[in-house]
Protein backbone atom coordinates (compact mmCIF):
# COMPACT_ATOMS: atom_id res chain seq x y z
CA UNK A 1 0.00 0.00 0.00
CA UNK A 2 1.44 3.33 -1.05
CA UNK A 3 1.35 6.25 1.38
CA UNK A 4 1.30 9.92 0.40
CA UNK A 5 4.03 12.26 1.62
CA UNK A 6 4.35 16.02 1.13
CA UNK A 7 7.80 17.38 1.87
CA UNK A 8 8.82 20.97 2.35
CA UNK A 9 12.37 21.40 1.04
CA UNK A 10 14.66 24.30 1.92
CA UNK A 11 17.39 25.49 -0.43
CA UNK A 12 15.54 25.06 -3.73
CA UNK A 13 15.38 28.16 -5.91
CA UNK A 14 15.18 27.19 -9.59
CA UNK A 15 14.39 24.62 -12.25
CA UNK A 16 17.77 22.96 -11.79
CA UNK A 17 16.89 22.36 -8.12
CA UNK A 18 13.53 20.88 -9.09
CA UNK A 19 15.20 18.57 -11.61
CA UNK A 20 17.84 17.40 -9.14
CA UNK A 21 15.27 16.54 -6.48
CA UNK A 22 12.98 14.85 -9.04
CA UNK A 23 15.82 12.68 -10.38
CA UNK A 24 16.93 11.70 -6.88
CA UNK A 25 13.41 10.64 -5.90
CA UNK A 26 12.59 8.92 -9.20
CA UNK A 27 15.73 6.81 -8.81
CA UNK A 28 14.47 5.24 -5.59
CA UNK A 29 12.71 1.88 -5.42
CA UNK A 30 9.28 2.21 -3.84
CA UNK A 31 8.86 5.93 -4.59
CA UNK A 32 6.46 7.45 -7.13
CA UNK A 33 6.89 11.18 -7.71
CA UNK A 34 3.62 13.08 -8.05
CA UNK A 35 5.09 16.58 -8.28
CA UNK A 36 8.18 18.61 -7.48
CA UNK A 37 8.11 22.39 -7.24
CA UNK A 38 10.51 24.90 -5.75
CA UNK A 39 10.32 24.23 -2.03
CA UNK A 40 8.07 21.17 -2.13
CA UNK A 41 7.77 17.59 -3.33
CA UNK A 42 4.76 15.29 -3.26
CA UNK A 43 5.40 11.57 -3.51
CA UNK A 44 3.78 8.24 -2.85
CA UNK A 45 6.00 5.66 -1.23
CA UNK A 46 5.84 2.04 -0.14
CA UNK A 47 6.93 1.87 3.51
CA UNK A 48 7.74 -1.83 3.04
CA UNK A 49 10.35 -0.87 0.43
CA UNK A 50 11.74 2.53 1.46
CA UNK A 51 12.02 4.48 4.70
CA UNK A 52 11.28 8.14 5.29
CA UNK A 53 14.91 8.55 6.36
CA UNK A 54 16.07 7.17 3.00
CA UNK A 55 13.82 9.64 1.14
CA UNK A 56 15.14 12.53 3.24
CA UNK A 57 18.73 11.36 2.70
CA UNK A 58 18.29 11.24 -1.08
CA UNK A 59 17.15 14.88 -1.04
CA UNK A 60 19.91 15.92 1.37
CA UNK A 61 22.50 14.20 -0.84
CA UNK A 62 21.50 16.64 -3.60
CA UNK A 63 22.23 19.58 -1.27
CA UNK A 64 18.71 20.46 -0.10
CA UNK A 65 17.12 20.25 3.34
CA UNK A 66 13.85 18.34 3.65
CA UNK A 67 11.49 19.29 6.48
CA UNK A 68 8.56 17.38 7.91
CA UNK A 69 10.01 13.91 7.52
Secondary structure, 3 states (H helix, E strand, C coil): CEEEEEEEEECCCCHHHHHHHHHHHHCCCCEEEEEEECCEEEEEEECCCCCHHHHHHHHHHCCCEEECC
